[in-house]
Amino acid sequence: MELVLNPFSITLLFSGALVGMLSTFIAIRLGDSTRWIALTMLSVSIWGLFYGLELSSHTKEAMLLFIKFEYLGILSTPAFWLIFCMKYTGMRSKFLKLIYFLIGAIPVISYVILLTNDFHHLHYAHTSVNDQGPFPVLEITIGPWYLVNIFYSYATFVIGLIILWTRFHNADPLYKTQTKFIFVAGIVPIIINLFTSWTSSGCIQKLI
């Protein structure tokens, strides 16, 4: 499999590897709520690392292979983020285990649908390689489940931010400062989404 690096893929590969090592260390060494934000960071690093490999690929087969690994990060990032927000704010409910189950259900279903896409085309209706830009990118026609996953991902991030804001709106200054930094962390995946769309050179790329 031949990989041809470009500035975008190099940036993603380097940052993904760096964040992956840091978040793994944090997840192993620190406490419960901190561990979940570390897992969120790790998911983002997997997302970025394999997206970098995708952007270094020149064949559709290689791109689709890396996407299967990439989606491990794409699908787990919003779930880990929401769980972190719930744990960080000390959210309590007698239905908490059910809530956690529901948070994880759609990512699992989405990943199975992605892996079996050739049989039903619910995620990608059609894929091809567009080589008209500075480097080849995967051009896609989205399927119906792709839209479900978009809604789930952005809704999950927004709900997490609302939980943080509601819980710490009247907190003391120290917690407010921490929450501001966490807000920034929650916006990072959205920025990556915009970067993903921009590097698609006008094609429909992964929005989640």
LINMOWO-V971437 format. One record per pair of residues at least 24 apart in sequence whose ideal C-beta (glycine too) atoms are under 10 Angstrom apart, sorted by the first residue. I is the first residue (numbers start at 1). GAP is how many residues later the second one is. Records with the same first field share a line. If there is no record, write none. Layout:
I = GAP, GAP
This chain:
1 = 52, 55, 56, 57, 58, 60, 61, 64, 65
2 = 54, 55, 56, 57, 60
3 = 49, 50, 51, 52, 53, 54, 55, 59, 63
4 = 51, 52, 53, 54, 131, 132
5 = 47, 48, 50, 51, 130
6 = 46, 49, 50, 128, 129, 130, 193
7 = 48, 127, 128
8 = 43, 44, 47, 48, 126, 127, 129, 187, 190, 191
9 = 42, 43, 44, 45, 46, 47, 48, 126, 190
10 = 42, 45, 46
11 = 37, 41, 44, 184
12 = 33, 35, 36, 37, 38, 39, 40, 41, 42, 43, 44, 180, 183, 184, 187
13 = 35, 36, 37, 38, 39, 40, 42, 43
14 = 34, 35, 38
15 = 29, 30, 33, 34, 37, 177
16 = 26, 28, 29, 30, 31, 32, 33, 34, 35, 36, 37, 57
17 = 28, 31, 32, 35
18 = 27, 30, 31
19 = 25, 26, 27, 29, 30, 169
20 = 24, 25, 26, 28, 29, 53
21 = 24
31 = 56
32 = 52, 55, 56
33 = 50, 51, 52, 53, 54, 55, 56, 57
34 = 50, 53, 54
35 = 45, 49, 52
36 = 43, 44, 45, 46, 47, 48, 49, 50, 51, 52
37 = 43, 44, 46, 47, 48, 50, 51, 145, 148, 149
38 = 42, 46
39 = 37, 38, 40, 41, 42, 44, 45
40 = 33, 36, 37, 38, 39, 40, 41, 42, 43, 44, 45, 120, 145, 146, 148, 149
41 = 36, 39, 40, 43, 144, 147
42 = 31, 34, 35, 38
43 = 29, 30, 31, 32, 33, 34, 35, 36, 37, 38, 64, 146
44 = 29, 30, 32, 33, 36, 37, 141, 144, 145, 148
45 = 28, 32
46 = 24, 25, 26, 27, 28, 30, 31
47 = 24, 25, 26, 27, 28, 29, 30, 142, 145, 149, 159, 161
48 = 25, 141, 144, 147, 148
49 = 24
50 = 24
51 = 141, 144, 145, 148, 154, 155
54 = 82, 83, 84, 151, 152
55 = 80, 81, 82, 83, 141, 144
56 = 79, 80
57 = 72, 78, 79, 80, 81
58 = 71, 73, 77, 78
59 = 70, 77
60 = 67, 68, 69, 76, 78, 79
61 = 68
62 = 67, 74, 76
63 = 64, 66, 73, 74, 75
64 = 50, 53, 54, 60, 63, 74
66 = 72
67 = 47, 50, 56, 57, 60, 71, 73, 139
68 = 43, 46, 47, 49
70 = 44, 136
71 = 36, 39, 40, 43, 44, 52, 78, 135, 137
72 = 35, 39, 42
73 = 116
74 = 33, 36, 37, 40, 75, 79, 115, 118, 119, 122, 132, 133, 134
75 = 29, 31, 32, 33, 34, 35, 36, 39, 74, 77, 78, 133
76 = 28, 31, 32, 35
77 = 30, 76, 79, 80, 111, 112, 115, 131
78 = 25, 28, 29, 71, 74, 75, 76, 77, 78, 79, 80, 81, 82, 108, 111, 130
79 = 24, 25, 26, 27, 28, 29, 73, 74, 77
80 = 24, 27, 76, 80
81 = 72, 75, 76, 78, 79, 80, 101, 104, 105, 108
82 = 73, 74, 75, 76, 77, 78, 79, 81, 104
83 = 73, 77
84 = 76, 79, 80, 98, 101, 102
85 = 71, 72, 74, 75, 76, 77, 78, 79, 80, 82, 97, 101
86 = 73, 74, 77, 78, 81
88 = 72, 75, 76, 79, 80, 87, 90, 91, 94
89 = 71, 74, 75, 76, 77, 78, 79, 82, 86, 90
90 = 77
91 = 72, 76
103 = 49, 53, 56
105 = 47
106 = 39, 42, 43, 45, 46, 47, 50
107 = 42, 45, 46, 49
109 = 36, 39, 40, 43
110 = 35, 36, 38, 39, 42, 43, 98
111 = 38
113 = 30, 32, 33, 35, 36
114 = 31, 32, 35
117 = 26, 28, 29
120 = 24, 25
121 = 24
122 = 24, 26
123 = 24, 25, 26
124 = 82
128 = 75
129 = 74
130 = 70, 71, 72, 73, 75
131 = 70
132 = 69, 70, 71
133 = 66, 67, 68, 69, 70
134 = 65, 67
135 = 64, 66
136 = 65
137 = 59, 62, 63, 64, 65, 66, 68
138 = 62, 65, 66, 67, 68
139 = 61, 62, 63, 64, 65, 66
140 = 60, 63, 64, 65, 66
141 = 62, 63
142 = 62, 64, 65
146 = 58, 60, 61, 62
147 = 60, 61
149 = 57, 58, 59
150 = 43, 56, 57, 58
151 = 57
152 = 56
153 = 36, 37, 40, 54, 55
154 = 35, 36, 39, 53, 54
157 = 29, 30, 32, 33, 36, 51
158 = 28, 32
160 = 26
161 = 25, 26
